[in-house]
Amino acid sequence: MFRSAFSFSGRIRRTEYGLSYLAYMFVLSLLQVVFPPEEGTGNSLIMLAVFIPCAWFLLAQGTKRCHDRNNSGWYQMIPFYAFWMLFAAGDSGLNAYGEDPKAAGVSVDTY
């Protein structure tokens, strides 16, 4: 879980996507508490410096979750599609974006 979290290639399961979303929300909430947005304090620059990698992380994780559903990463731009990605199962087996993350580590012998 969370291998190459900033990469846009591959597939992830619902659990990893959900935890990624919670981590994103936690970091941004903590940031609001520690560095409240006030004029003239420079907190905006700190918030921007943290927000950019957090947004990249969430977009990368969303893209990989879209790939698990055998869709382009652009699908995450559809309003409320993030909820669909949280609750809908991914494709089983190999798809255009890689191996099934559920089957990772499970070897199947074929005769």
MDAnalysis code that builds the backbone (N, CA, C; Angstrom):
import MDAnalysis as mda
import numpy as np

u = mda.Universe.empty(333, n_residues=111, atom_resindex=np.repeat(np.arange(111), 3), trajectory=True)
u.add_TopologyAttr("name", ["N", "CA", "C"] * 111)
u.add_TopologyAttr("resid", np.arange(1, 112))
u.add_TopologyAttr("resname", ["MET", "PHE", "ARG", "SER", "ALA", "PHE", "SER", "PHE", "SER", "GLY", "ARG", "ILE", "ARG", "ARG", "THR", "GLU", "TYR", "GLY", "LEU", "SER", "TYR", "LEU", "ALA", "TYR", "MET", "PHE", "VAL", "LEU", "SER", "LEU", "LEU", "GLN", "VAL", "VAL", "PHE", "PRO", "PRO", "GLU", "GLU", "GLY", "THR", "GLY", "ASN", "SER", "LEU", "ILE", "MET", "LEU", "ALA", "VAL", "PHE", "ILE", "PRO", "CYS", "ALA", "TRP", "PHE", "LEU", "LEU", "ALA", "GLN", "GLY", "THR", "LYS", "ARG", "CYS", "HIS", "ASP", "ARG", "ASN", "ASN", "SER", "GLY", "TRP", "TYR", "GLN", "MET", "ILE", "PRO", "PHE", "TYR", "ALA", "PHE", "TRP", "MET", "LEU", "PHE", "ALA", "ALA", "GLY", "ASP", "SER", "GLY", "LEU", "ASN", "ALA", "TYR", "GLY", "GLU", "ASP", "PRO", "LYS", "ALA", "ALA", "GLY", "VAL", "SER", "VAL", "ASP", "THR", "TYR"])
u.atoms.positions = np.array([
    [0.846, -1.180, 0.000],
    [0.000, 0.000, 0.000],
    [0.890, 1.241, 0.000],
    [0.501, 2.225, -0.737],
    [1.179, 3.511, -0.875],
    [2.569, 3.383, -1.493],
    [2.791, 2.343, -2.312],
    [4.017, 2.296, -3.090],
    [3.839, 3.275, -4.243],
    [4.831, 4.058, -4.500],
    [4.809, 5.084, -5.550],
    [3.511, 5.899, -5.508],
    [3.280, 6.522, -4.377],
    [2.032, 7.258, -4.136],
    [1.863, 8.474, -5.038],
    [2.953, 9.012, -5.566],
    [2.864, 10.203, -6.403],
    [2.892, 9.880, -7.900],
    [2.882, 8.598, -8.236],
    [2.909, 8.164, -9.623],
    [1.489, 8.065, -10.173],
    [1.336, 8.315, -11.464],
    [0.025, 8.259, -12.093],
    [-0.209, 6.936, -12.830],
    [0.682, 5.978, -12.676],
    [0.513, 4.709, -13.388],
    [0.202, 3.588, -12.400],
    [-0.539, 2.625, -12.881],
    [-0.884, 1.480, -12.064],
    [-2.324, 1.527, -11.575],
    [-2.623, 0.658, -10.625],
    [-3.979, 0.532, -10.090],
    [-3.908, 0.423, -8.571],
    [-4.941, 0.938, -7.892],
    [-5.043, 0.776, -6.440],
    [-6.456, 0.332, -6.086],
    [-6.598, -0.218, -4.898],
    [-7.889, -0.694, -4.427],
    [-8.660, 0.429, -3.742],
    [-9.911, 0.141, -3.420],
    [-10.767, 1.127, -2.752],
    [-10.199, 1.550, -1.408],
    [-9.645, 0.597, -0.668],
    [-9.113, 0.896, 0.659],
    [-8.004, 1.939, 0.595],
    [-7.065, 1.732, -0.302],
    [-5.965, 2.684, -0.430],
    [-6.464, 4.044, -0.881],
    [-7.438, 4.067, -1.788],
    [-7.987, 5.346, -2.236],
    [-8.692, 6.053, -1.083],
    [-9.487, 5.318, -0.323],
    [-10.189, 5.913, 0.812],
    [-9.226, 6.454, 1.857],
    [-8.170, 5.685, 2.163],
    [-7.172, 6.153, 3.122],
    [-6.407, 7.363, 2.590],
    [-6.175, 7.380, 1.298],
    [-5.504, 8.533, 0.685],
    [-6.353, 9.790, 0.829],
    [-7.639, 9.637, 0.578],
    [-8.540, 10.777, 0.686],
    [-8.615, 11.274, 2.130],
    [-8.680, 10.346, 3.098],
    [-8.701, 10.737, 4.509],
    [-7.398, 11.426, 4.908],
    [-6.265, 10.919, 4.435],
    [-4.979, 11.545, 4.746],
    [-4.915, 12.950, 4.174],
    [-5.407, 13.124, 2.963],
    [-5.442, 14.437, 2.319],
    [-6.281, 15.417, 3.157],
    [-7.455, 14.976, 3.553],
    [-8.333, 15.841, 4.347],
    [-7.717, 16.153, 5.715],
    [-7.061, 15.168, 6.323],
    [-6.427, 15.379, 7.624],
    [-5.305, 16.402, 7.520],
    [-4.448, 16.276, 6.520],
    [-3.323, 17.203, 6.361],
    [-3.827, 18.626, 6.111],
    [-4.835, 18.771, 5.263],
    [-5.348, 20.117, 4.992],
    [-6.052, 20.710, 6.212],
    [-6.762, 19.894, 6.976],
    [-7.406, 20.389, 8.194],
    [-6.368, 20.801, 9.235],
    [-5.336, 19.984, 9.386],
    [-4.265, 20.308, 10.320],
    [-3.559, 21.589, 9.895],
    [-3.377, 21.747, 8.615],
    [-2.744, 22.942, 8.080],
    [-3.564, 24.192, 8.406],
    [-4.874, 24.088, 8.301],
    [-5.752, 25.224, 8.623],
    [-5.650, 25.605, 10.101],
    [-5.460, 24.615, 10.965],
    [-5.364, 24.887, 12.402],
    [-4.005, 25.479, 12.753],
    [-2.941, 24.892, 12.227],
    [-1.584, 25.334, 12.564],
    [-1.253, 26.673, 11.918],
    [-1.648, 26.851, 10.675],
    [-1.375, 28.093, 9.944],
    [-2.681, 28.713, 9.480],
    [-3.422, 29.368, 10.368],
    [-4.695, 29.955, 9.952],
    [-4.475, 31.045, 8.907],
    [-5.346, 31.086, 7.909],
    [-5.172, 32.088, 6.848],
    [-5.492, 33.492, 7.353],
    [-4.448, 34.261, 7.609],
    [-4.597, 35.646, 8.060],
    [-3.780, 36.531, 7.130],
    [-4.256, 37.726, 6.905],
    [-3.547, 38.650, 6.014],
    [-2.232, 39.102, 6.620],
    [-1.211, 39.138, 5.777],
    [0.068, 39.697, 6.187],
    [0.943, 38.787, 7.023],
    [0.581, 37.520, 7.208],
    [1.394, 36.646, 8.053],
    [2.302, 35.723, 7.252],
    [2.091, 35.587, 5.973],
    [2.897, 34.679, 5.167],
    [2.414, 33.242, 5.230],
    [1.318, 33.013, 5.951],
    [0.779, 31.659, 6.058],
    [0.270, 31.141, 4.720],
    [-0.121, 32.034, 3.850],
    [-0.626, 31.611, 2.546],
    [0.451, 30.902, 1.739],
    [1.684, 31.382, 1.826],
    [2.779, 30.741, 1.106],
    [3.075, 29.353, 1.667],
    [3.008, 29.229, 2.984],
    [3.220, 27.925, 3.617],
    [2.112, 26.969, 3.202],
    [0.884, 27.456, 3.212],
    [-0.248, 26.608, 2.832],
    [-0.130, 26.179, 1.369],
    [0.289, 27.069, 0.508],
    [0.456, 26.739, -0.905],
    [1.569, 25.708, -1.093],
    [2.661, 25.870, -0.333],
    [3.783, 24.939, -0.432],
    [3.391, 23.527, 0.006],
    [2.447, 23.408, 0.904],
    [1.982, 22.089, 1.351],
    [0.831, 21.597, 0.473],
    [-0.003, 22.510, 0.012],
    [-1.174, 22.116, -0.770],
    [-0.796, 21.492, -2.115],
    [0.220, 22.018, -2.780],
    [0.587, 21.525, -4.116],
    [0.973, 20.045, -4.084],
    [1.875, 19.592, -3.191],
    [2.162, 18.154, -3.152],
    [0.949, 17.321, -2.710],
    [0.123, 17.878, -1.828],
    [-1.078, 17.152, -1.395],
    [-2.057, 16.971, -2.555],
    [-2.235, 17.997, -3.353],
    [-3.127, 17.904, -4.507],
    [-2.575, 16.928, -5.535],
    [-1.264, 16.943, -5.752],
    [-0.630, 16.002, -6.677],
    [-0.862, 14.569, -6.195],
    [-0.672, 14.350, -4.897],
    [-0.880, 13.034, -4.291],
    [-2.309, 12.554, -4.512],
    [-3.288, 13.415, -4.249],
    [-4.686, 13.015, -4.395],
    [-5.044, 12.761, -5.854],
    [-4.546, 13.573, -6.771],
    [-4.799, 13.349, -8.197],
    [-4.160, 12.045, -8.682],
    [-2.960, 11.761, -8.204],
    [-2.289, 10.519, -8.600],
    [-3.056, 9.306, -8.081],
    [-3.489, 9.362, -6.832],
    [-4.242, 8.250, -6.257],
    [-5.595, 8.094, -6.959],
    [-6.237, 9.202, -7.283],
    [-7.506, 9.148, -8.005],
    [-7.347, 8.557, -9.399],
    [-6.251, 8.908, -10.067],
    [-5.985, 8.361, -11.392],
    [-5.801, 6.859, -11.324],
    [-5.054, 6.395, -10.327],
    [-4.840, 4.956, -10.189],
    [-6.133, 4.230, -9.839],
    [-7.002, 4.880, -9.081],
    [-8.294, 4.260, -8.775],
    [-9.172, 4.201, -10.022],
    [-9.132, 5.239, -10.849],
    [-9.840, 5.205, -12.135],
    [-9.307, 4.070, -12.999],
    [-7.993, 3.880, -12.989],
    [-7.392, 2.796, -13.757],
    [-7.894, 1.442, -13.271],
    [-8.132, 1.299, -11.973],
    [-8.651, 0.033, -11.449],
    [-10.053, -0.245, -11.980],
    [-10.774, 0.802, -12.317],
    [-12.114, 0.663, -12.892],
    [-12.045, 0.602, -14.424],
    [-10.817, 0.552, -14.969],
    [-10.546, 0.511, -16.409],
    [-11.044, 1.776, -17.118],
    [-10.857, 2.906, -16.454],
    [-11.202, 4.209, -17.018],
    [-9.962, 5.084, -17.052],
    [-10.005, 6.110, -17.868],
    [-8.945, 7.101, -17.901],
    [-8.947, 7.882, -16.584],
    [-7.810, 8.417, -16.221],
    [-7.716, 9.224, -15.004],
    [-8.547, 10.488, -15.053],
    [-8.908, 10.918, -16.266],
    [-9.715, 12.125, -16.416],
    [-11.124, 11.933, -15.861],
    [-11.555, 10.710, -15.685],
    [-12.893, 10.454, -15.152],
    [-13.066, 11.041, -13.757],
    [-11.997, 11.200, -13.007],
    [-12.121, 11.739, -11.654],
    [-12.554, 13.205, -11.646],
    [-12.517, 13.847, -12.805],
    [-12.975, 15.230, -12.894],
    [-14.494, 15.333, -12.983],
    [-15.163, 14.222, -13.185],
    [-16.621, 14.209, -13.229],
    [-17.135, 14.456, -11.810],
    [-18.069, 15.392, -11.625],
    [-18.586, 15.661, -10.280],
    [-19.143, 14.390, -9.623],
    [-18.797, 14.197, -8.384],
    [-19.240, 13.085, -7.540],
    [-18.702, 11.733, -7.970],
    [-17.808, 11.685, -8.946],
    [-17.232, 10.407, -9.368],
    [-16.344, 9.824, -8.272],
    [-15.806, 10.677, -7.415],
    [-14.971, 10.201, -6.304],
    [-15.774, 9.282, -5.392],
    [-17.040, 9.578, -5.198],
    [-17.883, 8.693, -4.376],
    [-18.065, 7.343, -5.058],
    [-18.210, 7.352, -6.367],
    [-18.345, 6.114, -7.119],
    [-17.065, 5.282, -6.987],
    [-15.926, 5.954, -7.024],
    [-14.659, 5.238, -6.904],
    [-14.484, 4.630, -5.516],
    [-15.090, 5.250, -4.505],
    [-14.992, 4.705, -3.149],
    [-15.807, 3.432, -2.976],
    [-16.927, 3.329, -3.649],
    [-17.843, 2.233, -3.377],
    [-17.928, 1.177, -4.470],
    [-17.546, 1.488, -5.692],
    [-17.643, 0.518, -6.790],
    [-16.392, -0.358, -6.829],
    [-16.595, -1.615, -7.083],
    [-15.481, -2.552, -7.164],
    [-14.679, -2.317, -8.441],
    [-13.407, -2.637, -8.379],
    [-12.552, -2.522, -9.553],
    [-12.678, -3.743, -10.444],
    [-12.058, -3.658, -11.597],
    [-12.049, -4.793, -12.521],
    [-11.198, -5.914, -11.940],
    [-11.672, -7.132, -12.079],
    [-10.858, -8.257, -11.629],
    [-9.961, -8.705, -12.776],
    [-8.775, -9.120, -12.420],
    [-7.831, -9.563, -13.431],
    [-7.112, -8.412, -14.109],
    [-6.438, -8.741, -15.160],
    [-5.657, -7.776, -15.926],
    [-6.574, -6.862, -16.736],
    [-6.272, -5.568, -16.740],
    [-6.963, -4.654, -17.648],
    [-5.909, -3.808, -18.361],
    [-6.332, -2.801, -19.082],
    [-5.405, -1.993, -19.892],
    [-4.369, -1.258, -19.051],
    [-4.592, -1.120, -17.750],
    [-3.710, -0.332, -16.898],
    [-2.836, -1.174, -15.977],
    [-2.946, -2.486, -16.053],
    [-2.058, -3.331, -15.258],
    [-2.777, -4.476, -14.566],
    [-2.033, -5.107, -13.674],
    [-2.539, -6.250, -12.918],
    [-3.548, -5.810, -11.863],
    [-4.381, -6.742, -11.467],
    [-5.369, -6.516, -10.415],
    [-4.640, -6.336, -9.079],
    [-4.819, -5.195, -8.392],
    [-4.129, -5.007, -7.115],
    [-4.622, -5.964, -6.032],
    [-5.827, -6.478, -6.186],
    [-6.357, -7.436, -5.228],
    [-5.609, -8.753, -5.322],
    [-5.186, -9.100, -6.514],
    [-4.499, -10.366, -6.728],
    [-2.988, -10.228, -6.592],
    [-2.490, -9.039, -6.282],
    [-1.046, -8.838, -6.143],
    [-0.534, -9.677, -4.980],
    [0.508, -10.409, -5.229],
    [1.062, -11.264, -4.189],
    [0.456, -12.641, -4.152],
    [-0.582, -12.880, -4.921],
    [-1.216, -14.181, -4.987],
    [-0.784, -14.830, -6.289],
    [-0.092, -15.925, -6.186],
    [0.338, -16.589, -7.411],
    [-0.663, -17.687, -7.767],
    [-0.989, -17.733, -9.019],
    [-1.941, -18.728, -9.513],
    [-1.216, -19.587, -10.541],
    [-1.162, -20.873, -10.280],
    [-0.524, -21.782, -11.223],
    [-1.545, -22.213, -12.269],
    [-1.147, -22.146, -13.510],
    [-2.017, -22.612, -14.574],
    [-1.407, -23.852, -15.180],
    [-2.200, -24.815, -15.482],
    [-1.728, -26.091, -16.041],
    [-2.115, -26.214, -17.466],
])
